Amino acid sequence: MSASVVARAGALGALTAAGQLLLVGTLPLYSRVFEPGAYGEYVIFVGSAGVIGVLAGLRYDSAIVLPRNDRMAGALTALVLLIACLVAALLVLAVLVSEPLSHSTTAFSAARHFGLGLAAATIIGALQRCLTSWCVRDARFLQIGIGQFGLSLVTVVAQLLLARVAGPLSALVWGYVMALAVQSACLATPRLAGVWLGGVSWRAMRIAARKYRRFPSYMVGYALASTLRDRLIQIMLGIGAGAAAVGRFGLAYRVAFAPNSLIYSAVSPIFYSIASRGTKSAVGRFAAGLVEAGFVMLVVPYVVFAIEAPALTDELLSARWHGTGPYLSALAAPALMLAATCWLDRAFDSFRRQNVAFGLEATFTIASVGTVGALSRLLDSVAVTWVFGTMGVIYYWTYFLMVFVSCGFPRADFRRACFNGALAAAVTLSVASAAHRLQQPSWRMMSYAALYATVVASWIRFCGGAAILGMLIRARVGDQHTTTTPEW
């Protein structure tokens, strides 16, 4: 039974958004229960789990969507879980070896919870990623949304309850592990159990590893470059401008790019399902249409946010955070570009162009970190952020272009999306800048609302938007009926 892309994305996006709102809404309660030091260690734990998760599976979990038969997908699943178990065993061994070397019982207790929690999160996280890929294979996107909401809900409930009976760090760590386990249970699929009952041989895993070797060869480096880039940027900025500038940049980056995780969670599984089974022309047409529609729908809110950010931050944040607004203005443009294109990485996976994705991400990481490091001693931190933002805009446009070039998508769709997007951005920027000069905030808000309606309506009426929206609404995502014929 197939369903429209809009319906699937809407359901998945709504559940993901509900989970995100739950996490944000409970932050005041967290601030009373947990101290900044413990929560900072937990942030390091989650970041470490993300990095280790890339290595504990070598991104083979992303390849589970691609095979036409279930046995090959089952072999990839077994391979990922085997690697994760080996990495987790090494983490446990490291904890046991470090015990005799510890001079402080308290310090070792914290390290033990950290290390054993990482081991548990490594295994359960690998299972969760595999199950998510199986849900994509079966087009069970609502189940992914339920899992996302379950992760957020159980994280909050488990951590706050455990804080009553355990130390802060252990409560945060094991609450997160419990939430991962619940999410995995939400994603569990009977079809996967049926595949394993049929047996997965060592030979099958070797063949699967060799056939999809492009994932560890390129996508591990891609994921690590993306994860480490933000940390290195902050380090370079801090060396030249100090900790206060890093704090303002970090808060602005988190706020400006916050919608991207929601959009990626809602769109990426659906696009991956379409791209892994569709023809190049059909996938390219769909991708260009979705990028164009997303950009036009988002350009006015992002431009208005960039213009009003200095005043808004000074009004809403405490005095010690004043000066954060200019960072938000500088990061709005790359955040808009990424919001419209963040899910395109799945095209590289579907058409086996992971080497291009790795090359792009590595080049941008080296260029941006090097530029920020060189300029942070010469320019003030806001100017450096503007340079970084400009590089980000160029990079995400280049990424969009290289998806079409390397995957062989029709260039006409790319050119149309770029032209209509640039036109919408130019009109929005000029009119919004003029509206910003109005003295009354209510007048400005009404002007911005009228601008948004005009931009969207003009795109629909005069720029082919109606046809694009019709194509997206009619697009269907059906259940993937796969064969059981082995590929080895």
ChimeraX attribute file (.defattr): number of C-alpha atoms within 10 A of each C-alpha:
attribute: neighborCount
match mode: 1-to-1
recipient: residues
	/A:1	8
	/A:2	12
	/A:3	15
	/A:4	15
	/A:5	19
	/A:6	18
	/A:7	14
	/A:8	23
	/A:9	21
	/A:10	16
	/A:11	18
	/A:12	28
	/A:13	22
	/A:14	18
	/A:15	22
	/A:16	26
	/A:17	21
	/A:18	16
	/A:19	22
	/A:20	19
	/A:21	12
	/A:22	15
	/A:23	15
	/A:24	11
	/A:25	11
	/A:26	11
	/A:27	12
	/A:28	9
	/A:29	11
	/A:30	17
	/A:31	11
	/A:32	9
	/A:33	15
	/A:34	19
	/A:35	12
	/A:36	12
	/A:37	11
	/A:38	16
	/A:39	18
	/A:40	13
	/A:41	17
	/A:42	20
	/A:43	14
	/A:44	13
	/A:45	21
	/A:46	17
	/A:47	14
	/A:48	13
	/A:49	20
	/A:50	19
	/A:51	17
	/A:52	21
	/A:53	22
	/A:54	22
	/A:55	20
	/A:56	25
	/A:57	32
	/A:58	23
	/A:59	25
	/A:60	28
	/A:61	27
	/A:62	24
	/A:63	22
	/A:64	27
	/A:65	28
	/A:66	22
	/A:67	20
	/A:68	20
	/A:69	17
	/A:70	26
	/A:71	26
	/A:72	25
	/A:73	27
	/A:74	28
	/A:75	24
	/A:76	29
	/A:77	29
	/A:78	22
	/A:79	23
	/A:80	27
	/A:81	22
	/A:82	17
	/A:83	19
	/A:84	28
	/A:85	20
	/A:86	15
	/A:87	21
	/A:88	23
	/A:89	17
	/A:90	13
	/A:91	19
	/A:92	18
	/A:93	14
	/A:94	14
	/A:95	19
	/A:96	14
	/A:97	11
	/A:98	13
	/A:99	15
	/A:100	9
	/A:101	9
	/A:102	13
	/A:103	9
	/A:104	9
	/A:105	10
	/A:106	10
	/A:107	10
	/A:108	17
	/A:109	14
	/A:110	15
	/A:111	18
	/A:112	19
	/A:113	17
	/A:114	21
	/A:115	21
	/A:116	21
	/A:117	23
	/A:118	27
	/A:119	26
	/A:120	23
	/A:121	29
	/A:122	31
	/A:123	25
	/A:124	24
	/A:125	26
	/A:126	26
	/A:127	26
	/A:128	24
	/A:129	22
	/A:130	30
	/A:131	24
	/A:132	28
	/A:133	26
	/A:134	25
	/A:135	24
	/A:136	25
	/A:137	29
	/A:138	19
	/A:139	23
	/A:140	23
	/A:141	25
	/A:142	20
	/A:143	21
	/A:144	27
	/A:145	28
	/A:146	19
	/A:147	27
	/A:148	27
	/A:149	23
	/A:150	22
	/A:151	23
	/A:152	21
	/A:153	19
	/A:154	20
	/A:155	22
	/A:156	20
	/A:157	13
	/A:158	19
	/A:159	26
	/A:160	19
	/A:161	13
	/A:162	17
	/A:163	17
	/A:164	11
	/A:165	10
	/A:166	13
	/A:167	13
	/A:168	22
	/A:169	24
	/A:170	23
	/A:171	23
	/A:172	28
	/A:173	27
	/A:174	23
	/A:175	23
	/A:176	25
	/A:177	25
	/A:178	19
	/A:179	25
	/A:180	26
	/A:181	22
	/A:182	21
	/A:183	29
	/A:184	25
	/A:185	15
	/A:186	21
	/A:187	27
	/A:188	20
	/A:189	17
	/A:190	8
	/A:191	13
	/A:192	18
	/A:193	12
	/A:194	13
	/A:195	17
	/A:196	16
	/A:197	9
	/A:198	10
	/A:199	13
	/A:200	18
	/A:201	12
	/A:202	12
	/A:203	11
	/A:204	22
	/A:205	21
	/A:206	13
	/A:207	16
	/A:208	25
	/A:209	20
	/A:210	10
	/A:211	11
	/A:212	19
	/A:213	16
	/A:214	19
	/A:215	24
	/A:216	18
	/A:217	15
	/A:218	19
	/A:219	25
	/A:220	20
	/A:221	22
	/A:222	23
	/A:223	19
	/A:224	18
	/A:225	18
	/A:226	15
	/A:227	15
	/A:228	13
	/A:229	18
	/A:230	15
	/A:231	13
	/A:232	18
	/A:233	22
	/A:234	20
	/A:235	18
	/A:236	21
	/A:237	26
	/A:238	19
	/A:239	14
	/A:240	20
	/A:241	19
	/A:242	15
	/A:243	14
	/A:244	12
	/A:245	21
	/A:246	20
	/A:247	15
	/A:248	22
	/A:249	26
	/A:250	18
	/A:251	15
	/A:252	23
	/A:253	18
	/A:254	12
	/A:255	14
	/A:256	23
	/A:257	18
	/A:258	14
	/A:259	16
	/A:260	19
	/A:261	16
	/A:262	19
	/A:263	22
	/A:264	20
	/A:265	20
	/A:266	25
	/A:267	23
	/A:268	19
	/A:269	26
	/A:270	25
	/A:271	25
	/A:272	26
	/A:273	25
	/A:274	26
	/A:275	24
	/A:276	21
	/A:277	16
	/A:278	13
	/A:279	13
	/A:280	18
	/A:281	15
	/A:282	13
	/A:283	21
	/A:284	24
	/A:285	20
	/A:286	20
	/A:287	27
	/A:288	26
	/A:289	22
	/A:290	21
	/A:291	23
	/A:292	25
	/A:293	23
	/A:294	18
	/A:295	25
	/A:296	26
	/A:297	18
	/A:298	18
	/A:299	26
	/A:300	25
	/A:301	17
	/A:302	20
	/A:303	21
	/A:304	22
	/A:305	17
	/A:306	20
	/A:307	21
	/A:308	17
	/A:309	21
	/A:310	18
	/A:311	14
	/A:312	13
	/A:313	19
	/A:314	16
	/A:315	11
	/A:316	10
	/A:317	13
	/A:318	9
	/A:319	10
	/A:320	10
	/A:321	15
	/A:322	16
	/A:323	18
	/A:324	24
	/A:325	24
	/A:326	24
	/A:327	27
	/A:328	30
	/A:329	24
	/A:330	25
	/A:331	26
	/A:332	28
	/A:333	21
	/A:334	22
	/A:335	25
	/A:336	25
	/A:337	23
	/A:338	25
	/A:339	23
	/A:340	25
	/A:341	24
	/A:342	22
	/A:343	23
	/A:344	22
	/A:345	18
	/A:346	24
	/A:347	26
	/A:348	22
	/A:349	22
	/A:350	22
	/A:351	17
	/A:352	16
	/A:353	19
	/A:354	24
	/A:355	18
	/A:356	19
	/A:357	25
	/A:358	22
	/A:359	14
	/A:360	17
	/A:361	21
	/A:362	19
	/A:363	13
	/A:364	20
	/A:365	21
	/A:366	13
	/A:367	14
	/A:368	22
	/A:369	20
	/A:370	14
	/A:371	17
	/A:372	24
	/A:373	21
	/A:374	15
	/A:375	18
	/A:376	21
	/A:377	15
	/A:378	13
	/A:379	14
	/A:380	14
	/A:381	24
	/A:382	22
	/A:383	16
	/A:384	23
	/A:385	24
	/A:386	19
	/A:387	17
	/A:388	20
	/A:389	21
	/A:390	15
	/A:391	16
	/A:392	20
	/A:393	19
	/A:394	13
	/A:395	20
	/A:396	22
	/A:397	15
	/A:398	12
	/A:399	21
	/A:400	22
	/A:401	16
	/A:402	17
	/A:403	23
	/A:404	21
	/A:405	13
	/A:406	17
	/A:407	19
	/A:408	13
	/A:409	22
	/A:410	17
	/A:411	16
	/A:412	13
	/A:413	18
	/A:414	22
	/A:415	13
	/A:416	16
	/A:417	22
	/A:418	19
	/A:419	13
	/A:420	19
	/A:421	19
	/A:422	15
	/A:423	15
	/A:424	20
	/A:425	18
	/A:426	13
	/A:427	13
	/A:428	24
	/A:429	16
	/A:430	10
	/A:431	13
	/A:432	20
	/A:433	14
	/A:434	12
	/A:435	19
	/A:436	18
	/A:437	10
	/A:438	13
	/A:439	9
	/A:440	9
	/A:441	12
	/A:442	10
	/A:443	13
	/A:444	18
	/A:445	15
	/A:446	12
	/A:447	18
	/A:448	21
	/A:449	13
	/A:450	11
	/A:451	18
	/A:452	21
	/A:453	14
	/A:454	13
	/A:455	20
	/A:456	19
	/A:457	14
	/A:458	14
	/A:459	21
	/A:460	17
	/A:461	12
	/A:462	9
	/A:463	17
	/A:464	13
	/A:465	20
	/A:466	15
	/A:467	13
	/A:468	19
	/A:469	16
	/A:470	10
	/A:471	15
	/A:472	19
	/A:473	14
	/A:474	13
	/A:475	16
	/A:476	18
	/A:477	22
	/A:478	17
	/A:479	16
	/A:480	19
	/A:481	11
	/A:482	13
	/A:483	11
	/A:484	12
	/A:485	11
	/A:486	11
	/A:487	13
	/A:488	9
